[in-house]
């Protein structure tokens, strides 16, 4: 399974925000990476570099590599509606993202691991494909044999975020993907219009 395995704090510092979640190292050094860090004089960025940076930020945030992201954009651009919004909605519908949003895993990379290691079911069936796209009404649950996993219990104990488009039952350890979220409901700080402009060149 292709995924980014490099240093995460360095990437977060590049974009100036903790895109991989809480990061103590980033809080200590929240300036750009490199020998001169915050003191380095940086020239004015071109329009292309700003658009490219936004695309890279979206890819790293959702843990999607270039080919997958490009395919998602093609799907979004061929759908009715605002392309940028649909692109983010497609990212939010991914199984690994929903597992993370439900609080079953503390990060998207941990969620991806839980899915690929066969700990998650969708509508009662085992699914081990992190990029599996959910539909409104789908039921996502922790597999019966995996409910006592310490990693899952710890993550659920620290669950704090609640999302309108997801419902969660702590007793049965299962949730409902109620609906595809509207753009205003997606908390990620991504300027999707810049990504659309980049792909439209």
C-alpha positions as CSV (number, residue, x, y, z in Angstrom):
1,X,0.0,0.0,0.0
2,X,1.6,3.3,-1.1
3,X,1.7,6.0,1.5
4,X,4.0,8.8,2.8
5,X,6.4,7.5,5.5
6,X,8.8,10.5,5.8
7,X,9.2,13.0,8.6
8,X,5.8,14.6,9.4
9,X,7.0,17.5,11.5
10,X,9.1,18.8,8.7
11,X,6.1,18.7,6.3
12,X,4.0,20.5,9.0
13,X,6.6,23.2,9.3
14,X,6.7,23.6,5.6
15,X,3.0,24.5,5.5
16,X,3.1,26.4,8.8
17,X,0.3,24.3,10.5
18,X,0.0,20.9,12.2
19,X,-1.7,19.1,9.3
20,X,-1.1,15.7,10.8
21,X,-2.7,16.5,14.1
22,X,-1.3,17.4,17.5
23,X,2.5,17.7,17.2
24,X,4.7,18.8,20.1
25,X,7.8,19.1,17.9
26,X,5.9,21.5,15.6
27,X,4.8,23.6,18.5
28,X,8.4,24.1,19.6
29,X,9.7,24.9,16.1
30,X,6.7,26.3,14.1
31,X,8.9,28.0,11.5
32,X,10.0,26.7,8.1
33,X,12.6,23.9,7.9
34,X,16.1,24.5,6.6
35,X,19.4,25.8,7.8
36,X,18.2,29.4,8.3
37,X,14.6,28.6,9.3
38,X,12.6,31.7,10.3
39,X,15.5,34.1,9.4
40,X,15.7,33.1,5.7
41,X,14.6,35.8,3.3
42,X,12.0,34.3,1.0
43,X,11.1,35.9,-2.2
44,X,7.5,36.5,-3.4
45,X,5.9,33.2,-4.3
46,X,4.6,32.7,-7.8
47,X,0.9,31.9,-8.4
48,X,1.9,28.4,-9.5
49,X,3.9,27.7,-6.3
50,X,1.0,28.9,-4.1
51,X,-1.4,26.6,-6.0
52,X,1.1,23.7,-5.9
53,X,1.6,24.1,-2.2
54,X,-2.1,24.0,-1.6
55,X,-2.4,20.7,-3.5
56,X,0.5,19.2,-1.6
57,X,-1.1,20.3,1.7
58,X,-4.3,18.6,0.8
59,X,-2.5,15.4,-0.3
60,X,-0.5,15.2,2.9
61,X,-3.5,16.1,5.1
62,X,-5.6,13.1,3.7
63,X,-2.6,10.8,3.1
64,X,-3.2,10.5,-0.6
65,X,-0.5,10.1,-3.2
66,X,-0.4,11.9,-6.5
67,X,-2.0,9.3,-8.8
68,X,-4.9,8.8,-6.4
69,X,-5.4,12.5,-5.9
70,X,-5.4,13.1,-9.6
71,X,-8.0,10.4,-10.1
72,X,-10.2,12.0,-7.4
73,X,-9.9,15.4,-9.2
74,X,-11.0,13.8,-12.5
75,X,-14.0,12.2,-10.8
76,X,-14.8,15.6,-9.1
77,X,-14.5,17.6,-12.3
78,X,-16.8,15.2,-14.2
79,X,-19.5,15.5,-11.4
80,X,-22.2,18.1,-11.2
81,X,-21.5,20.9,-8.8
82,X,-18.5,22.9,-7.6
83,X,-15.4,20.9,-8.5
84,X,-13.3,22.0,-5.4
85,X,-16.0,21.2,-2.9
86,X,-16.7,17.8,-4.5
87,X,-13.0,17.0,-4.4
88,X,-12.9,17.6,-0.6
89,X,-16.1,15.6,-0.2
90,X,-14.6,12.6,-2.0
91,X,-11.6,12.8,0.4
92,X,-13.9,12.9,3.4
93,X,-15.8,9.9,2.1
94,X,-12.7,7.7,2.2
95,X,-13.0,4.9,4.8
96,X,-9.7,5.8,6.5
97,X,-10.8,9.4,6.9
98,X,-14.2,8.4,8.4
99,X,-12.5,5.9,10.8
100,X,-10.3,8.8,12.0
101,X,-13.3,11.2,12.2
102,X,-15.2,8.7,14.3
103,X,-12.3,8.7,16.8
104,X,-11.5,5.0,16.3
105,X,-7.9,6.0,15.5
106,X,-6.0,9.1,16.6
107,X,-4.7,10.0,13.1
108,X,-5.4,9.2,9.5
109,X,-2.3,7.1,9.2
110,X,-3.3,5.0,12.2
111,X,-6.8,4.7,10.7
112,X,-5.3,3.4,7.5
113,X,-3.4,0.8,9.4
114,X,-6.5,-0.4,11.3
115,X,-8.4,-0.7,8.0
116,X,-5.6,-2.6,6.1
117,X,-5.1,-4.9,9.1
118,X,-8.8,-6.0,8.9
119,X,-10.1,-4.4,12.1
120,X,-13.0,-2.4,10.5
121,X,-16.3,-3.5,8.9
122,X,-18.6,-1.6,6.6
123,X,-22.3,-2.7,6.7
124,X,-21.2,-5.9,8.5
125,X,-18.6,-6.9,5.9
126,X,-14.8,-6.7,6.4
127,X,-13.2,-4.0,4.3
128,X,-9.4,-3.7,4.2
129,X,-9.1,-0.9,1.5
130,X,-8.4,2.5,3.1
131,X,-9.5,4.4,0.0
132,X,-12.9,2.6,0.0
133,X,-15.6,5.3,-0.7
134,X,-18.5,5.3,1.7
135,X,-22.1,6.3,0.8
136,X,-24.6,8.1,3.0
137,X,-26.2,5.6,5.4
138,X,-23.2,3.2,5.6
139,X,-22.5,1.7,9.0
140,X,-18.8,1.6,10.0
141,X,-17.9,-0.6,13.0
142,X,-14.9,-2.1,14.8
143,X,-14.8,-5.9,14.1
144,X,-16.0,-8.0,17.1
145,X,-12.6,-9.6,17.7
146,X,-10.9,-6.2,17.6
147,X,-13.1,-4.3,20.1
148,X,-10.8,-4.9,23.0
149,X,-7.7,-3.6,21.2
150,X,-5.9,-1.2,23.5
151,X,-5.0,1.3,20.7
152,X,-8.7,1.6,19.7
153,X,-9.9,1.9,23.3
154,X,-7.3,4.6,24.0
155,X,-8.3,6.6,20.9
156,X,-12.0,6.4,21.7
157,X,-11.3,7.5,25.3
158,X,-9.6,10.6,24.0
159,X,-12.3,11.3,21.4
160,X,-13.4,14.9,21.6
161,X,-14.5,16.1,18.1
162,X,-18.1,15.6,17.1
163,X,-19.2,16.0,13.4
164,X,-22.7,16.6,12.3
165,X,-22.5,14.1,9.4
166,X,-21.3,11.2,11.6
167,X,-23.1,9.4,14.5
168,X,-21.2,7.1,16.9
169,X,-22.4,4.5,19.5
170,X,-19.7,4.0,22.1
171,X,-21.3,0.8,23.5
172,X,-21.5,-1.1,20.2
173,X,-18.4,0.6,18.8
174,X,-20.1,1.4,15.5
175,X,-21.0,4.6,13.7
176,X,-23.2,5.8,10.9
177,X,-21.9,7.8,8.0
178,X,-25.1,9.9,8.0
179,X,-24.4,12.1,4.9
180,X,-21.7,13.5,2.7
181,X,-20.5,16.7,4.5
182,X,-21.1,20.1,3.1
183,X,-18.0,22.3,2.5
184,X,-18.8,24.5,5.5
185,X,-18.8,21.4,7.8
186,X,-15.3,20.2,6.7
187,X,-12.8,21.7,9.2
188,X,-9.7,21.4,7.1
189,X,-7.9,24.6,6.2
190,X,-7.6,24.0,2.5
191,X,-8.2,26.5,-0.3
192,X,-9.7,24.0,-2.8
193,X,-10.1,26.7,-5.5
194,X,-6.3,27.0,-5.8
195,X,-6.1,23.2,-6.5
196,X,-8.8,23.5,-9.2
197,X,-6.9,26.4,-10.8
198,X,-3.7,24.3,-10.8
199,X,-5.2,21.3,-12.5
200,X,-7.0,23.5,-15.0
201,X,-3.8,24.9,-16.5
